[in-house]
Amino acid sequence: MLRYISKRFLRSILTLVIILSVVFILLRQMPIEGYFPNYDKMTKSAIENGIKQLGLDQPMYVQLFRFFRDLLKGDLGISRVYRNNVAVTEILAPKIPISLKLGSLALLLSLVLGLPMGVLMARYKGRFFDHAGTVFIVFVEAVPAAVYYLFIQLYGTQYLGIKMLFDESDWMSWILPVFSMSLGNIAYYAMWVRRYMVDEINKDYVLLARIKGMKSSSIMFKHVFRNAFVPMAQYLPTSFLNTVIGSIYIESLYSIPGMGGLLVDVIKRQDNTMVQAIVLLFATVGIIGLILGDLMMVLLDPRISFGTKAGNR
């Protein structure tokens, strides 16, 4: 296990370096105007001095080396457009905790509602609860999210008396954004838990347990659900990242000062330093999520081992 984790860690570092290098090089191909918010008003000599100060006159490999050198020191650079001459870490510091809290609460709600829904749909396959759950899943997957996000905000604020705009100090204002962010994962978890459990129910060990006289509820929860949850566990950490990234529209809808819409905003403004920092955060969380997903599978199912090759006994 330790050897596997070490290999995955080294591969993850290499993957992260490649991603950041590609993004860095692509951003350097953009027009130089993006580095200077008042480019139209600047003189030619001022632009040349600015280019030298930023090191943009150096060869690409020198710029890339300096970027990684500063990164190892914890320096993510200075924003030039989004907030002129303000450190990127200072801009991200108040936004990251809000997005993480929203994403964590949405993921928790998805697990609390989605997994039991999938279990009940599998247990009562072909009955009312299964049909109702299928309608919900089809609705969430087929209807554009922006449509039911607007209805949730409209009727939630009207009938529940919840504020339309987000207020971090008011816990009531968290309800609608968190519920909206969780809907996609609720449908996803319910759909796949039902599918995996239906596959498990038809296997021989379930038939043998029934012949031995085990209760149906015991079979479903102690055996069928446990085996069906193993392939699901791999995607739980990465679904957290997808929840945070997918909150772009929700954060703008409720005026939430988080990370969701920040990436789109800085790309539009061509703030390359900010883009690099946010890509670094998202890529890091995504890579960590993949590793945690594999580890969760091993912890839940002892039969899975990363220490032996296929075919070995």
C-alpha positions, 0 to 999 in steps of 0.5 A: 500500500505504501509503495502504491501511494508513493508511486501515485504521489510521484505520478500526481506531481508529474501530472500537476507539473505538466498541467501547469506547464501547458496552461502557463505556455498557453497563457503566454501566447495571449496578447500582452494587453492582458498584463496591463489594465491601463494598456491604452493609456500607457506609453511605449517606454512604460510598456517595455519597462512593465514587460521587463519587470514581469520577465516577459522578455525572457525565453519561455523556459526561463519564465517557466522555471521562475514560475515553479521556483516562486510556486515552491516558495508559496508565491502564487504571484500578483494579480494585474487586472482583477485587483491590480497589484494585490497578491493572489493568495490575498484574493483567494483566502476569503473565497476558498473557505466559502466554496469548500463549506458549500461543496461539503454541505452539498456533498453531505446532503447528496449522500444522505438523500441519494444513497437511501433513495437508490437503496429503496429504488432497488429494494422496491424495483418496479413499484411506486417508489422506484418509478417516482425515483426514476422520474426524479432522476430523469427530470434532473438529468434532462431539464437544464439545471438553470431552469430548476435553479431559478424555480428553487430560488423563486419559490424558496424565497417566496414560501420559505421566507429565505433571503434571495441573496447569500449572507454568510452569517445567516444560516438560512441563506445557505439552504437554497444554494446547498440544496441546488448544488446537491440535486445533480449528485442526489440523482447520480448517486441514486441512479448508480446505487440502484443499478449496482444493487440490482446487479448484486441482487441477481448474484448467487450469494444473495440466492444462497443467503435467502435459502438460508433464511436471512431476512431481506433487509439484512441481505440488502444492507449488510451484503448487497449495499456494501458490495454495490457501494464499492465502485461508487466510493471511487467517485465520491472525492472527485464528485466534491470537486465537480460540485465546487466547480459546478457552482459557477451559476449558483454562486452568481445566482445568489451573489456568493463570494466564492470560487465558482465564478472566479475562474470564468471572470479572470479568464474573461479579464485575461488575468493570467496570474489568477488563472494559473493559481485557480487551475493549480487549486482545481487540478490539485483537488482533482488529483487528490480526489482520484487517489482518495477514491482508490484508497476508499475502494481498498478500505471498503473491499479487502479483496482489492489489493494494489500490492499484487499483480493480476493473476498472482495468488 
